[in-house]
Amino acid sequence: MSKKNKNTEDVKDQVEEGLDTAQVEEKEAEEVDVEAQLKEELEKEKDKFLRLFAEFENYKRRTSKERIELFKTASQDVLQSMLPVLDDFDRASKEIEKSEDKELIKGVELIHNKLKETLKGKGLEEIEVNAGDTFNADDHEAITQIPAPSEDLKGKIVDVIEKGYKLGEKVIRFPKVVTGQ
């Protein structure tokens, strides 16, 4: 073999080695790129999963809160329809107290107390309002204004026309009052 052929073969070998090294480096670079891409995709999927999980937890918390609120106020319609009956019972009790029949008074009081206690057991509370209390538009419903019978009743409640009630913390009927001006 001549020197020229030997040099040519050496150059060919070196070129092939260079190509092999370049190919190996290229393959390694591709593997690194694929690995980085897979890690990035994994991070994206983890983020999606965490967001979905958090959203589901918020949904569960919100629906359970709504369910509790529904149970608390589920009887609101029934209790509101019972309020006129309770008002009529209060008026009847006042009139029956004028009677001289003690047994009748005692019987009506027992029934009246039982009705009040049953409604109270269901969460109904009477809003306490008396004549002489300060009028507050957020807490009372003014039916009318009359000239104050005395100077100390100006801007205050003169008379309570209809009692107010609340169910839990929610007012279901505001007390209706007459104010002095």
Secondary structure as a PSIPRED ss2 file (coil, helix, strand):
# PSIPRED VFORMAT (PSIPRED V4.0)

   1 M C   1.000  0.000  0.000
   2 S C   1.000  0.000  0.000
   3 K H   0.000  1.000  0.000
   4 K H   0.000  1.000  0.000
   5 N H   0.000  1.000  0.000
   6 K H   0.000  1.000  0.000
   7 N H   0.000  1.000  0.000
   8 T H   0.000  1.000  0.000
   9 E H   0.000  1.000  0.000
  10 D H   0.000  1.000  0.000
  11 V H   0.000  1.000  0.000
  12 K H   0.000  1.000  0.000
  13 D H   0.000  1.000  0.000
  14 Q H   0.000  1.000  0.000
  15 V H   0.000  1.000  0.000
  16 E H   0.000  1.000  0.000
  17 E H   0.000  1.000  0.000
  18 G H   0.000  1.000  0.000
  19 L H   0.000  1.000  0.000
  20 D H   0.000  1.000  0.000
  21 T H   0.000  1.000  0.000
  22 A H   0.000  1.000  0.000
  23 Q H   0.000  1.000  0.000
  24 V H   0.000  1.000  0.000
  25 E H   0.000  1.000  0.000
  26 E H   0.000  1.000  0.000
  27 K H   0.000  1.000  0.000
  28 E H   0.000  1.000  0.000
  29 A H   0.000  1.000  0.000
  30 E H   0.000  1.000  0.000
  31 E H   0.000  1.000  0.000
  32 V H   0.000  1.000  0.000
  33 D H   0.000  1.000  0.000
  34 V H   0.000  1.000  0.000
  35 E H   0.000  1.000  0.000
  36 A H   0.000  1.000  0.000
  37 Q H   0.000  1.000  0.000
  38 L H   0.000  1.000  0.000
  39 K H   0.000  1.000  0.000
  40 E H   0.000  1.000  0.000
  41 E H   0.000  1.000  0.000
  42 L H   0.000  1.000  0.000
  43 E H   0.000  1.000  0.000
  44 K H   0.000  1.000  0.000
  45 E H   0.000  1.000  0.000
  46 K H   0.000  1.000  0.000
  47 D H   0.000  1.000  0.000
  48 K H   0.000  1.000  0.000
  49 F H   0.000  1.000  0.000
  50 L H   0.000  1.000  0.000
  51 R H   0.000  1.000  0.000
  52 L H   0.000  1.000  0.000
  53 F H   0.000  1.000  0.000
  54 A H   0.000  1.000  0.000
  55 E H   0.000  1.000  0.000
  56 F H   0.000  1.000  0.000
  57 E H   0.000  1.000  0.000
  58 N H   0.000  1.000  0.000
  59 Y H   0.000  1.000  0.000
  60 K H   0.000  1.000  0.000
  61 R H   0.000  1.000  0.000
  62 R H   0.000  1.000  0.000
  63 T H   0.000  1.000  0.000
  64 S H   0.000  1.000  0.000
  65 K H   0.000  1.000  0.000
  66 E H   0.000  1.000  0.000
  67 R H   0.000  1.000  0.000
  68 I H   0.000  1.000  0.000
  69 E H   0.000  1.000  0.000
  70 L H   0.000  1.000  0.000
  71 F H   0.000  1.000  0.000
  72 K H   0.000  1.000  0.000
  73 T H   0.000  1.000  0.000
  74 A C   1.000  0.000  0.000
  75 S C   1.000  0.000  0.000
  76 Q H   0.000  1.000  0.000
  77 D H   0.000  1.000  0.000
  78 V H   0.000  1.000  0.000
  79 L H   0.000  1.000  0.000
  80 Q H   0.000  1.000  0.000
  81 S H   0.000  1.000  0.000
  82 M H   0.000  1.000  0.000
  83 L H   0.000  1.000  0.000
  84 P H   0.000  1.000  0.000
  85 V H   0.000  1.000  0.000
  86 L H   0.000  1.000  0.000
  87 D H   0.000  1.000  0.000
  88 D H   0.000  1.000  0.000
  89 F H   0.000  1.000  0.000
  90 D H   0.000  1.000  0.000
  91 R H   0.000  1.000  0.000
  92 A H   0.000  1.000  0.000
  93 S H   0.000  1.000  0.000
  94 K H   0.000  1.000  0.000
  95 E H   0.000  1.000  0.000
  96 I H   0.000  1.000  0.000
  97 E C   1.000  0.000  0.000
  98 K C   1.000  0.000  0.000
  99 S C   1.000  0.000  0.000
 100 E C   1.000  0.000  0.000
 101 D C   1.000  0.000  0.000
 102 K H   0.000  1.000  0.000
 103 E H   0.000  1.000  0.000
 104 L H   0.000  1.000  0.000
 105 I H   0.000  1.000  0.000
 106 K H   0.000  1.000  0.000
 107 G H   0.000  1.000  0.000
 108 V H   0.000  1.000  0.000
 109 E H   0.000  1.000  0.000
 110 L H   0.000  1.000  0.000
 111 I H   0.000  1.000  0.000
 112 H H   0.000  1.000  0.000
 113 N H   0.000  1.000  0.000
 114 K H   0.000  1.000  0.000
 115 L H   0.000  1.000  0.000
 116 K H   0.000  1.000  0.000
 117 E H   0.000  1.000  0.000
 118 T H   0.000  1.000  0.000
 119 L H   0.000  1.000  0.000
 120 K H   0.000  1.000  0.000
 121 G H   0.000  1.000  0.000
 122 K C   1.000  0.000  0.000
 123 G C   1.000  0.000  0.000
 124 L E   0.000  0.000  1.000
 125 E E   0.000  0.000  1.000
 126 E E   0.000  0.000  1.000
 127 I E   0.000  0.000  1.000
 128 E C   1.000  0.000  0.000
 129 V C   1.000  0.000  0.000
 130 N C   1.000  0.000  0.000
 131 A C   1.000  0.000  0.000
 132 G C   1.000  0.000  0.000
 133 D C   1.000  0.000  0.000
 134 T E   0.000  0.000  1.000
 135 F C   1.000  0.000  0.000
 136 N C   1.000  0.000  0.000
 137 A C   1.000  0.000  0.000
 138 D C   1.000  0.000  0.000
 139 D C   1.000  0.000  0.000
 140 H C   1.000  0.000  0.000
 141 E E   0.000  0.000  1.000
 142 A E   0.000  0.000  1.000
 143 I E   0.000  0.000  1.000
 144 T E   0.000  0.000  1.000
 145 Q E   0.000  0.000  1.000
 146 I E   0.000  0.000  1.000
 147 P C   1.000  0.000  0.000
 148 A C   1.000  0.000  0.000
 149 P C   1.000  0.000  0.000
 150 S C   1.000  0.000  0.000
 151 E H   0.000  1.000  0.000
 152 D H   0.000  1.000  0.000
 153 L H   0.000  1.000  0.000
 154 K E   0.000  0.000  1.000
 155 G C   1.000  0.000  0.000
 156 K E   0.000  0.000  1.000
 157 I E   0.000  0.000  1.000
 158 V E   0.000  0.000  1.000
 159 D E   0.000  0.000  1.000
 160 V E   0.000  0.000  1.000
 161 I E   0.000  0.000  1.000
 162 E E   0.000  0.000  1.000
 163 K C   1.000  0.000  0.000
 164 G E   0.000  0.000  1.000
 165 Y E   0.000  0.000  1.000
 166 K E   0.000  0.000  1.000
 167 L E   0.000  0.000  1.000
 168 G C   1.000  0.000  0.000
 169 E C   1.000  0.000  0.000
 170 K E   0.000  0.000  1.000
 171 V E   0.000  0.000  1.000
 172 I E   0.000  0.000  1.000
 173 R E   0.000  0.000  1.000
 174 F C   1.000  0.000  0.000
 175 P C   1.000  0.000  0.000
 176 K E   0.000  0.000  1.000
 177 V E   0.000  0.000  1.000
 178 V E   0.000  0.000  1.000
 179 T E   0.000  0.000  1.000
 180 G E   0.000  0.000  1.000
 181 Q C   1.000  0.000  0.000
